[in-house]
């Protein structure tokens, strides 16, 4: 799989298996993933509403 896919799998594992996410963070990840330039997104930091990191394609100028 791609780095973006691994990021997504990691987020959902943290959210479901370790319960370190919340509804707002999950919605933010889902919102990022609606952008076709975003390859992946996941919660990072301490969890529980910390922050999200996203990976996107370089935009061709």
PyMOL commands that set and color helices and strands:
alter all, ss='L'
color gray80, all
select helices_A, chain A and resi 3-16+23-33
alter helices_A, ss='H'
color red, helices_A
select strands_A, chain A and resi 38-44+51-56
alter strands_A, ss='S'
color yellow, strands_A
deselect
rebuild
show_as cartoon
